Amino acid sequence: MSIPQERRVVTAIPGPKSQELLARKQAAVPSGIGTTLPVFVTRAGGGVVQDADGNSLIDFGSGIAVTNVGNAAPKVVERVTRQVADFTHTCFMVTPYESYVAVCEKLNELTPGDHDKRTFLVNSGAEAVENAVKVARHATGRQAVVVFDHGYHGRTLLTMTLTAKNMPYKHRFGPFAPEVYRVPLAYPFRWPTGPENCAEEAAAQAIDMISKQVGAENVAAVVIEPIAGEGGFIEPAKGFLPRIAEFCRDNGIVFVADEVQTGFARTGTLFACEDEGVVPDIIVTAKGIAGGLPLAAVTGRAELMDKVHVGGLGGTYGGNPLACEAALGVLETIAEEDLVGRARRIGEIMLPRLRAMKERFGVIGDVRGRGAMIAIELVVPGTKEPNPTAVQEVVKRCHAEGLLVLTAGTYGNVLRFLPPLVIPEHLLDEGLGILEKAIAAL
Ligand SMILES: *Cc1c(COP(=O)(O)O)cnc(C)c1O
């Protein structure tokens, strides 16, 4: 790895060069495009991000769970470099090329379930979710789509409708797409009667709402994240996902797992559904799939996917050859470097440290996550009242010290950690130390 794997803070964060660039950004880019940490990046790799002022930050974000294999991962760079010199685009629907097919074969093989599958490729997570809904509606001849509290599925018209949170995703962007229904999610930390009852009660409520308010026979698809990402890394209570999947199976509803954030080794299995042995009818992937090149995939049962008429699916850029080569490089890297094992190891390092912090600091209400998808939920000490102010304060201190962390949560009170799976352990330790100090300083 050619970038020194060290934290180095040599200016204020952001430094003068980044501040200059930030001024240009503000003059050229609408303010609707937010900025988590306003340093302008010049290089990144392993567990660090370098900025224009020569600072080197510890990366606990992976560009939102994208660079699981690290930035500029050698296998990705090598394949993309070769491809860019050969050809950059033909449109797969016009004249196909092998790498697209190879990515689809790999996903058919690696995603949960040994049934016959088909995969097609698009450009973003939102586009993939939309396409999963298109396939489900076409195949079932039904219209309704059921989603969950705290769900996030993207920013297009349909996917922002599927998304739960108003601010910032939906506010004043209506009217929304029709035939979308929302039901409860088994959120253990906030379940009114306690975590023990959560899975059973939440599933019963969800199923009752679907049956009584929508009619199971009208539902094309249930779309769920196996761990809610933007909603605050909420791992549904064990038993909830299998129960919902079973209800779908019994009622001819397409069970769609949105693994855009949880996919590709992130949670200590290749896909998060594997944890409880849930086999989705359609699985949607993006983010971690291609090391940062724009790519997303819809993988589903052959009999569903093949129902759609010729020309009914596709797009100009979907499965671009550079992105496909990158995805093949990512899958090789995950296998060769055992990044599934690395994700578990990251969880084994982080979770005990964070649980120990929870004992010390009343502001930490909950520590949760699997593998390298970990979060803490901050509360007003002694209560479960969300504490977004504390989160903002901790984030500010971490960023000033050169630790890049992200927030999440319906109540804005969750700090989420998504380090690249290739992060060296000394940086993981150092990052946790910075976090602990930032919380102690509250
Ligand atoms: C990020 C995300 C999306 C949207 O993906 P984009 O590539 O930003 O369109 C959809 N679902 C989940 C679970 C996500 O985390």
Ligand as a Chemical Component Dictionary entry (heavy atoms), coordinates in Angstrom:
data_LIG
# 
_chem_comp.id                   LIG 
_chem_comp.type                 NON-POLYMER 
_chem_comp.pdbx_formal_charge   0 
_chem_comp.three_letter_code    LIG 
# 
loop_
_chem_comp_atom.comp_id 
_chem_comp_atom.atom_id 
_chem_comp_atom.alt_atom_id 
_chem_comp_atom.type_symbol 
_chem_comp_atom.charge 
_chem_comp_atom.model_Cartn_x 
_chem_comp_atom.model_Cartn_y 
_chem_comp_atom.model_Cartn_z 
_chem_comp_atom.pdbx_ordinal 
LIG C1 C1 C 0 -27.437 4.032 -0.371 1  
LIG C2 C2 C 0 -28.612 3.154 -0.380 2  
LIG C3 C3 C 0 -29.521 3.137 -1.451 3  
LIG C4 C4 C 0 -29.408 4.076 -2.613 4  
LIG O1 O1 O 0 -28.241 3.853 -3.350 5  
LIG P1 P1 P 0 -27.723 5.011 -4.351 6  
LIG O2 O2 O 0 -26.592 4.358 -5.064 7  
LIG O3 O3 O 0 -27.332 6.158 -3.511 8  
LIG O4 O4 O 0 -28.864 5.312 -5.239 9  
LIG C5 C5 C 0 -30.563 2.235 -1.408 10 
LIG N1 N1 N 0 -30.717 1.393 -0.368 11 
LIG C6 C6 C 0 -29.872 1.375 0.673  12 
LIG C7 C7 C 0 -30.085 0.402 1.783  13 
LIG C8 C8 C 0 -28.801 2.266 0.717  14 
LIG O5 O5 O 0 -27.969 2.280 1.763  15 
# 
loop_
_chem_comp_bond.comp_id 
_chem_comp_bond.atom_id_1 
_chem_comp_bond.atom_id_2 
_chem_comp_bond.value_order 
_chem_comp_bond.pdbx_ordinal 
LIG C1 C2 SING 1  
LIG C2 C3 SING 2  
LIG C2 C8 DOUB 3  
LIG C3 C4 SING 4  
LIG C3 C5 DOUB 5  
LIG C4 O1 SING 6  
LIG O1 P1 SING 7  
LIG P1 O2 DOUB 8  
LIG P1 O3 SING 9  
LIG P1 O4 SING 10 
LIG C5 N1 SING 11 
LIG N1 C6 DOUB 12 
LIG C6 C7 SING 13 
LIG C6 C8 SING 14 
LIG C8 O5 SING 15 
# 
